[in-house]
Each structure stands twice: as structure tokens, then as C-alpha cells.
Amino acid sequence: MIKQKMLLKPREVVLILGVSKRTLFRWTQKGILHFVRLPTGDKRYYRREIEEILQHRDEFRKLDNSPDQDPPK
């Protein structure tokens, strides 16, 4: 069995979700996504939350109604 990482780097999250760093920041500020800070100060996002967004992508896009929102993929 291959073990998946439970925590993802911000650059991994933006690639997986196809959003900008700005959108990732907004979603974090709105409480849509949560991160943990490592002892090094780096942020990591929870894989399970990213997978949840992928399953319900359209609903999460509606939550982020900012004018500079990323275009739908």
C-alpha cells in the first residue's frame, strides 16, 4: 500500500485545485481551508480538505465571490 501525504505544501494545493495563490489565501482567510504551521514556519494544508473541495468544486467557487476570483476551469 502506498502511503499518501496527509499534509500538502501551498504550491501543491494551487496546482491540484487549479487556483492562484491569492485564491488560496482568500479561502484560508474565509475559513474554507485550514493549515498547520510547521516548526520551520512553513504552512501545510490538509489533504482531506483539498479532496473535499475537489468533490464539491462548484459549491466552493460560489463561496468565493470576490471580483478577482480565478476563472472556472
The 8 nearest C-alpha neighbors of each residue, nearest first, counted from 0:
[[1, 2, 3, 4, 5, 46, 6, 47],
 [2, 0, 3, 4, 5, 46, 6, 7],
 [1, 3, 0, 4, 5, 6, 46, 7],
 [4, 2, 5, 1, 46, 6, 0, 7],
 [3, 5, 6, 2, 7, 46, 45, 1],
 [4, 6, 46, 45, 3, 7, 47, 44],
 [5, 7, 45, 44, 4, 43, 46, 8],
 [8, 6, 44, 43, 11, 46, 45, 9],
 [7, 9, 43, 11, 10, 44, 12, 42],
 [8, 10, 12, 11, 13, 7, 43, 44],
 [11, 9, 13, 12, 8, 14, 20, 7],
 [12, 10, 8, 14, 9, 13, 7, 15],
 [11, 13, 9, 15, 14, 10, 16, 8],
 [14, 12, 18, 16, 10, 17, 15, 11],
 [15, 13, 17, 11, 12, 16, 10, 18],
 [14, 16, 12, 13, 17, 11, 49, 18],
 [17, 15, 13, 18, 14, 12, 53, 49],
 [16, 18, 14, 13, 15, 19, 72, 12],
 [19, 17, 13, 16, 22, 69, 20, 23],
 [18, 20, 21, 22, 13, 23, 69, 17],
 [19, 21, 23, 22, 24, 13, 18, 9],
 [20, 22, 24, 19, 23, 25, 18, 26],
 [23, 21, 25, 19, 24, 20, 26, 18],
 [22, 24, 20, 26, 21, 25, 27, 19],
 [23, 25, 21, 27, 22, 26, 20, 28],
 [26, 24, 28, 22, 27, 23, 29, 21],
 [25, 27, 31, 29, 23, 28, 24, 32],
 [26, 28, 32, 24, 30, 25, 29, 31],
 [27, 29, 25, 26, 30, 24, 31, 32],
 [30, 28, 26, 27, 31, 25, 32, 63],
 [31, 29, 27, 32, 28, 26, 33, 25],
 [30, 32, 26, 29, 27, 33, 28, 59],
 [33, 31, 27, 30, 26, 48, 34, 44],
 [34, 32, 27, 44, 30, 31, 45, 35],
 [35, 33, 44, 43, 42, 45, 36, 32],
 [36, 34, 43, 42, 37, 44, 33, 45],
 [35, 37, 42, 41, 40, 43, 34, 38],
 [36, 38, 40, 39, 41, 42, 35, 43],
 [37, 39, 40, 36, 41, 42, 35, 43],
 [38, 40, 37, 41, 36, 42, 43, 35],
 [41, 39, 37, 38, 36, 42, 35, 43],
 [42, 40, 37, 36, 39, 43, 38, 35],
 [43, 41, 36, 35, 34, 37, 40, 8],
 [44, 42, 8, 7, 34, 35, 6, 36],
 [45, 43, 34, 7, 6, 33, 46, 8],
 [44, 46, 6, 47, 48, 5, 7, 34],
 [45, 47, 49, 5, 48, 6, 7, 50],
 [46, 48, 50, 49, 45, 51, 5, 6],
 [49, 47, 51, 50, 46, 45, 52, 32],
 [50, 48, 46, 52, 51, 47, 53, 45],
 [49, 51, 53, 47, 48, 52, 46, 54],
 [52, 50, 48, 54, 49, 53, 47, 55],
 [53, 51, 55, 49, 56, 54, 50, 48],
 [52, 54, 50, 56, 51, 55, 49, 16],
 [53, 55, 51, 52, 56, 50, 57, 49],
 [56, 54, 52, 53, 58, 57, 51, 59],
 [55, 57, 53, 52, 59, 58, 54, 60],
 [58, 56, 60, 59, 55, 61, 52, 54],
 [57, 59, 61, 60, 56, 55, 62, 52],
 [58, 60, 62, 56, 61, 57, 55, 52],
 [59, 61, 57, 63, 62, 58, 56, 64],
 [62, 60, 58, 59, 63, 64, 57, 56],
 [63, 61, 59, 60, 64, 58, 31, 26],
 [64, 62, 60, 61, 65, 59, 68, 26],
 [63, 65, 62, 61, 66, 68, 60, 67],
 [64, 66, 68, 67, 63, 25, 62, 22],
 [65, 67, 68, 64, 69, 63, 70, 22],
 [68, 66, 65, 69, 64, 22, 70, 21],
 [69, 67, 65, 66, 70, 64, 22, 63],
 [68, 70, 18, 71, 67, 19, 22, 72],
 [69, 71, 68, 72, 18, 67, 60, 17],
 [72, 70, 69, 60, 68, 57, 17, 18],
 [71, 70, 17, 69, 18, 16, 56, 57]]
